Amino acid sequence: MNLFARGSDPVGRTDSPIRITVDGEAVPGIAGQTVAGVLLASGRLSWRTTRSGAPRGVFCGIGSCFDCVVTVNGVPDVRACRRRAVDGDEVRTQTRQEDA
């Protein structure tokens, strides 16, 4: 299924929609997007917290830092900016708070 009917998009895109689940909520995306891309496109600017409670999301966007880590399909500490989202992925946000 494409987001645009063939020939109807002005630039010729034929994007394939995907759907991932983030903390139990269905979030739409496009095949080829990273998990971070899907999260940012859905309006989420941060998705984890530090021990002090400070929000974190994408910082470097190239996998050098670990600000964007999430749990994907039960695997913790996945860098969302490096992992391509796949239809059906189960994503959980992470926290490093002392009381969590």
N, C-alpha and C positions, 0 to 999 in steps of 0.2 A: 504494500500500500504506500502510495506517495502522498506527500502533503499537498502537492500541486498536480493537477491533471497534466499529462504530457502536452507541451506546447502552450500551457496557460501561464506559466511563470515567465516574467519578462527577461530573466537572465538564463532560462533553461534548466533551472534546478529540478532535480527529481529526488528530493530528500526522503529517506525512509524513517518514519517515526519509530521511536522506542519508548518504553515506559520502564522506569526503575522505581523502587520503593525506598523512600528515605524516612527512617524512623516511623514506619507504618503508613506513610502517606505516599500515594502514587504521584510521581513527578514525570511529566513528558520530556522527551529529548529527541535528538536526531542522531541517527547512526553515524559514528565517527567522532562524536563529541566525547571529551573526557568527562569523568564524574564531576570534576570541578566546573566544567563548562555547563553541564546540565544544572548543577546547583546554582551557579551564577545566573543562568538564564531564567531560573524560577524565582529569582529575587533574593536568594540567600547570599548574604555577603560574608557571613561567618557561620561555622558549623562545628566548632569545638572550642573548649575553654582551657586555659592554662590553670595551674594550681592556684593562682591568685584570682581566678575567675575572669581573666581578660579574654575577650572573644578573639578567635583566630579563623582565618579562611585562607584564601590564596595570598601569598606574599611574593614569592619569586616567580611562580608559574612555570618553572623549568625543572623542578625536582631536586633542587639543591638544598632547600630547607625542608623542614617537616611541619610547617604551620598548617598544611591542608589535610593532615591525615584523617582517615575515616576507617571504619570496618566495612569490608565488602565481602558478602557471602561468608561471613564468619571469620575472615582473615583480618586481624587488626593491623593498624599502622600502615595502611595503604595510602600512598600519596595520590590524592584525588586529581592533581594536575597531570599525572603521568599515566593514569589508568583509564583506558577507553571504557566508556559505559556500554554495557551489553543489555539488550532487552531482557528484563526479568531480574536484573541485579537487585540484591537486598543490601541497602546501605544503612549503616548506623553511625550517627555522629558520636564523637568520643569526648570525654572530659578528663582532665587531670586534677580536678579539685580534690583537696585533701579529704573532704567528707563524702566524696562520691564512691 
